[in-house]
Amino acid sequence: MGIPGLPHADRLGTELGRRLDDDYHWFRDAAPTGMEPIDAVVVGPGGTWALTQGGERGRYARRNGHWYRWNRSTESWVPWDPAPITTARLAGRRLSLFLERAGLPADVAAVLMPPSGMEVEAGPGEQIGLAVESDPQRLSRLVSAEERLTQQQVDRIVAVLDPRQPLPRLAQATRGG
């Protein structure tokens, strides 16, 4: 797995690097063209994945279109502002819009990487718009479950996310030009 600028303390990148092959690329704090940084981006044949680390310990649920937090002292569900969920979804959306403007496949899967002890559930028929996964092994299986991008698409996405790499040459518009 191509991991540019990987700091030694990056446990998630290291774990994914052990489990994914060299067709996958890892970007830490990706911020193409001045965009607000995304904690990490994984690009490979399995697609483009925007990973956001965050959240807080506890149980959270989406029911009837609203978010709730389990209050242990009252043993009841209380309304909750899903800031970590919203942050992760928006990171995926920002990257999707960026890729769309670049003329690249814009399907980006958002993933919230919560701390241990955070549980997120959705009621029947509820969609939360992202995956919640804290285990790097399960995340690597999710990322590589199916092929969604060709090698050329992966190369183009990597080229626009990594400013150190030259863009692949495009077909010439005019003869000799």
Buried (B, 14 or more C-beta within 10 A) or exposed (E): BBBEEBEEEBEBBBBBBEBBEEBBBBBBEBBBEEEEBBBBBBBBBBBBBBBBBBBEEBBBBBEEEEBBBBEEEEEEBEEBEBEBBBBBBBBBBBBBEBBEEBEBBBEBBBBBBBEEEBBBEBEEEEEBEBBBBBEBEEBBBBBBEEEBBEEEBBBBBBBBBBEEBEEEEEEEEEEEE
